């Protein structure tokens, strides 16, 4: 028997988006002309238009703005040429295949994004970076290092601006892990998310 409170769980993918080897969670949304390769996208997370990601594990409730790039392309700058002719010669010649060692090197530098992360317009996250739960990455930031949970960062390279919450509140949010609530519990919690302070929300829902 269906519960009329809930919409269908299926992800929504714009017809112009390109996905290969991806796994999408419930209510995930992939917008116009988004390109995803080997990406895990958690429940309720969404990509706005013209964003790209490759070799990335993205948590639940992430808001990823337009024109952002997760796991930006790496070139082999230590080689004679950094051009893709050295690792994808098949685009130019017959009998020369993709450089599987370089491909494995790229795939081994996965990006990990936690839950409830906001990635601003045009932000770039470099290979191998981890972003903690609840973090905010400013528009046009270039993230070259790991980002702590609930940190707000901006700039190129990205640097910490401030914390979203005091450490004690952040730790309580991590323990509560509201992003793992069942859909029934989320339905009940949303009005409190809208109306209560963070402290009051925690006080009510920690029990």
Kinemage of the C-alpha trace (Angstrom):
@kinemage 1
@onewidth
@group {chain A} dominant
@subgroup {mainchain}
@vectorlist {calphas} color= white
{ca unk a 1} P 0.000 0.000 0.000
{ca unk a 2} L 1.517 3.337 -1.050
{ca unk a 3} L 1.948 6.293 1.271
{ca unk a 4} L 0.632 9.456 -0.394
{ca unk a 5} L 3.136 11.621 1.488
{ca unk a 6} L 6.010 10.429 -0.663
{ca unk a 7} L 6.923 10.973 -4.297
{ca unk a 8} L 8.527 8.219 -6.326
{ca unk a 9} L 12.118 7.417 -5.293
{ca unk a 10} L 13.550 7.241 -8.814
{ca unk a 11} L 16.386 9.611 -9.725
{ca unk a 12} L 15.711 12.263 -12.377
{ca unk a 13} L 18.181 12.625 -15.241
{ca unk a 14} L 17.915 15.390 -17.847
{ca unk a 15} L 17.846 13.950 -21.390
{ca unk a 16} L 20.966 15.945 -22.329
{ca unk a 17} L 23.041 14.549 -19.446
{ca unk a 18} L 25.721 11.925 -20.115
{ca unk a 19} L 26.351 9.213 -17.533
{ca unk a 20} L 28.663 6.209 -17.693
{ca unk a 21} L 29.280 3.680 -14.932
{ca unk a 22} L 27.323 5.678 -12.336
{ca unk a 23} L 25.102 4.738 -9.417
{ca unk a 24} L 22.393 7.168 -8.309
{ca unk a 25} L 20.500 7.210 -5.030
{ca unk a 26} L 16.859 7.930 -4.319
{ca unk a 27} L 15.627 11.330 -5.531
{ca unk a 28} L 19.034 12.192 -6.996
{ca unk a 29} L 18.842 14.764 -9.810
{ca unk a 30} L 21.247 15.199 -12.723
{ca unk a 31} L 20.693 18.439 -14.618
{ca unk a 32} L 21.093 19.709 -18.145
{ca unk a 33} L 24.307 18.728 -19.961
{ca unk a 34} L 25.904 17.288 -16.830
{ca unk a 35} L 28.636 14.717 -17.553
{ca unk a 36} L 29.307 11.991 -14.969
{ca unk a 37} L 31.783 9.117 -15.259
{ca unk a 38} L 32.185 6.455 -12.551
{ca unk a 39} L 30.322 8.507 -9.943
{ca unk a 40} L 28.281 7.373 -6.946
{ca unk a 41} L 25.650 10.018 -6.120
{ca unk a 42} L 23.806 9.707 -2.833
{ca unk a 43} L 20.133 10.082 -2.004
{ca unk a 44} L 18.625 13.548 -2.615
{ca unk a 45} L 21.882 14.963 -4.018
{ca unk a 46} L 21.735 16.980 -7.211
{ca unk a 47} L 23.919 18.393 -9.978
{ca unk a 48} L 22.902 21.658 -11.633
{ca unk a 49} L 23.511 22.286 -15.358
{ca unk a 50} L 26.874 21.914 -17.121
{ca unk a 51} L 28.640 20.341 -14.140
{ca unk a 52} L 31.086 17.439 -14.517
{ca unk a 53} L 32.427 14.722 -12.258
{ca unk a 54} L 34.573 11.629 -12.652
{ca unk a 55} L 35.863 9.016 -10.184
{ca unk a 56} L 33.890 10.431 -7.253
{ca unk a 57} L 31.836 9.202 -4.302
{ca unk a 58} L 29.273 11.827 -3.304
{ca unk a 59} L 27.122 11.612 -0.190
{ca unk a 60} L 23.474 12.376 0.458
{ca unk a 61} L 21.817 15.809 0.308
{ca unk a 62} L 24.663 17.443 -1.628
{ca unk a 63} L 23.944 20.603 -3.624
{ca unk a 64} L 26.311 20.875 -6.588
{ca unk a 65} L 26.026 24.111 -8.547
{ca unk a 66} L 26.296 24.745 -12.262
{ca unk a 67} L 29.657 24.615 -14.054
{ca unk a 68} L 31.400 22.906 -11.147
{ca unk a 69} L 33.997 20.194 -11.746
{ca unk a 70} L 34.652 17.323 -9.358
{ca unk a 71} L 37.957 15.502 -9.876
{ca unk a 72} L 39.311 17.798 -12.561
{ca unk a 73} L 41.326 16.166 -15.318
{ca unk a 74} L 44.960 15.437 -14.545
{ca unk a 75} L 47.653 15.510 -17.222
{ca unk a 76} L 50.992 13.628 -17.023
{ca unk a 77} L 53.172 16.731 -16.750
{ca unk a 78} L 56.226 14.579 -15.992
{ca unk a 79} L 56.175 13.106 -19.517
{ca unk a 80} L 57.752 14.528 -22.656
{ca unk a 81} L 54.274 15.759 -23.543
{ca unk a 82} L 51.344 16.367 -21.238
{ca unk a 83} L 48.957 16.189 -24.205
{ca unk a 84} L 46.468 13.325 -24.359
{ca unk a 85} L 48.304 11.896 -27.369
{ca unk a 86} L 50.476 10.079 -24.820
{ca unk a 87} L 47.619 8.485 -22.865
{ca unk a 88} L 44.781 8.355 -25.424
{ca unk a 89} L 46.637 7.845 -28.722
{ca unk a 90} L 43.707 5.808 -30.020
{ca unk a 91} L 42.015 9.121 -30.821
{ca unk a 92} L 44.691 9.772 -33.446
{ca unk a 93} L 46.161 6.419 -34.506
{ca unk a 94} L 45.151 2.853 -35.107
{ca unk a 95} L 46.860 0.066 -33.143
{ca unk a 96} L 47.762 2.331 -30.185
{ca unk a 97} L 45.363 1.904 -27.286
{ca unk a 98} L 44.491 3.840 -24.153
{ca unk a 99} L 47.325 3.988 -21.607
{ca unk a 100} L 45.774 1.740 -18.958
{ca unk a 101} L 48.400 2.585 -16.332
{ca unk a 102} L 47.576 6.290 -16.574
{ca unk a 103} L 43.877 5.517 -16.519
{ca unk a 104} L 44.368 3.454 -13.355
{ca unk a 105} L 46.362 6.313 -11.821
{ca unk a 106} L 43.442 8.663 -12.468
{ca unk a 107} L 40.866 6.217 -11.151
{ca unk a 108} L 42.941 5.708 -8.002
{ca unk a 109} L 42.619 9.378 -7.067
{ca unk a 110} L 38.903 9.332 -6.307
{ca unk a 111} L 37.266 12.359 -4.775
{ca unk a 112} L 35.110 11.763 -1.692
{ca unk a 113} L 32.339 14.215 -0.815
{ca unk a 114} L 30.483 13.838 2.488
{ca unk a 115} L 26.792 14.463 3.202
{ca unk a 116} L 25.030 17.859 3.061
{ca unk a 117} L 27.890 19.514 1.147
{ca unk a 118} L 27.259 22.653 -0.930
{ca unk a 119} L 29.606 23.118 -3.888
{ca unk a 120} L 29.296 26.607 -5.358
{ca unk a 121} L 29.075 27.724 -8.971
{ca unk a 122} L 32.173 26.997 -10.997
{ca unk a 123} L 34.099 25.375 -8.144
{ca unk a 124} L 36.827 22.885 -9.062
{ca unk a 125} L 37.822 19.966 -6.846
{ca unk a 126} L 41.148 18.409 -7.706
{ca unk a 127} L 41.962 14.666 -7.754
{ca unk a 128} L 42.163 12.751 -4.487
{ca unk a 129} L 40.494 15.407 -2.314
{ca unk a 130} L 38.084 14.557 0.518
{ca unk a 131} L 35.376 16.983 1.641
{ca unk a 132} L 33.775 16.505 5.048
{ca unk a 133} L 30.089 16.476 5.920
{ca unk a 134} L 28.313 19.816 5.923
{ca unk a 135} L 31.108 21.748 4.214
{ca unk a 136} L 30.579 24.751 1.936
{ca unk a 137} L 32.822 25.400 -1.074
{ca unk a 138} L 32.552 28.919 -2.438
{ca unk a 139} L 31.890 29.853 -6.045
{ca unk a 140} L 34.928 29.496 -8.326
{ca unk a 141} L 37.017 27.959 -5.543
{ca unk a 142} L 39.828 25.586 -6.486
{ca unk a 143} L 40.044 22.856 -3.852
{ca unk a 144} L 43.488 21.280 -3.724
{ca unk a 145} L 43.443 19.901 -0.156
{ca unk a 146} L 41.032 18.011 2.076
{ca unk a 147} L 38.217 20.099 3.584
{ca unk a 148} L 37.113 19.543 7.173
{ca unk a 149} L 33.502 18.858 8.077
{ca unk a 150} L 31.337 21.984 8.351
{ca unk a 151} L 34.138 24.234 7.077
{ca unk a 152} L 33.399 27.107 4.700
{ca unk a 153} L 36.173 27.595 2.155
{ca unk a 154} L 36.717 29.940 -0.776
{ca unk a 155} L 39.412 31.161 -3.140
{ca unk a 156} L 42.011 29.710 -5.474
{ca unk a 157} L 43.488 27.743 -3.886
{ca unk a 158} L 40.599 27.323 -1.446
{ca unk a 159} L 41.278 28.407 2.130
{ca unk a 160} L 39.106 28.217 5.259
{ca unk a 161} L 36.889 31.254 5.871
{ca unk a 162} L 35.055 30.079 8.976
{ca unk a 163} L 33.117 27.171 10.452
{ca unk a 164} L 29.389 26.817 9.884
{ca unk a 165} L 28.868 25.910 13.530
{ca unk a 166} L 30.915 25.707 16.733
{ca unk a 167} L 32.815 22.445 17.118
{ca unk a 168} L 30.409 21.071 19.733
{ca unk a 169} L 27.369 21.646 17.493
{ca unk a 170} L 29.176 20.177 14.477
{ca unk a 171} L 30.067 17.072 16.483
{ca unk a 172} L 26.458 16.652 17.596
{ca unk a 173} L 25.251 16.960 14.004
{ca unk a 174} L 27.763 14.299 12.955
{ca unk a 175} L 26.477 11.982 15.690
{ca unk a 176} L 22.829 12.662 14.835
{ca unk a 177} L 23.521 11.938 11.134
{ca unk a 178} L 20.115 13.290 10.125
{ca unk a 179} L 21.019 12.470 6.504
{ca unk a 180} L 20.475 8.812 7.409
{ca unk a 181} L 16.923 9.382 8.701
{ca unk a 182} L 14.254 7.226 7.112
{ca unk a 183} L 11.943 9.054 4.725
{ca unk a 184} L 9.213 8.864 7.370
{ca unk a 185} L 11.469 10.505 9.942
{ca unk a 186} L 12.645 13.099 7.405
{ca unk a 187} L 9.036 13.982 6.659
{ca unk a 188} L 8.495 14.714 10.342
{ca unk a 189} L 11.810 16.559 10.726
{ca unk a 190} L 11.539 18.984 7.790
{ca unk a 191} L 9.226 21.498 9.557
{ca unk a 192} L 11.677 21.590 12.473
{ca unk a 193} L 14.573 22.116 10.044
{ca unk a 194} L 12.672 25.148 8.774
{ca unk a 195} L 11.613 26.632 12.096
{ca unk a 196} L 13.983 25.596 14.879
{ca unk a 197} L 17.495 26.802 15.595
{ca unk a 198} L 20.203 24.200 15.143
{ca unk a 199} L 20.517 23.871 18.914
{ca unk a 200} L 16.782 23.366 19.391
{ca unk a 201} L 16.628 20.909 16.509
{ca unk a 202} L 19.391 18.840 18.071
{ca unk a 203} L 17.748 18.993 21.480
{ca unk a 204} L 14.514 17.637 20.023
{ca unk a 205} L 15.904 14.979 17.694
{ca unk a 206} L 18.935 13.618 19.526
{ca unk a 207} L 16.686 11.457 21.683
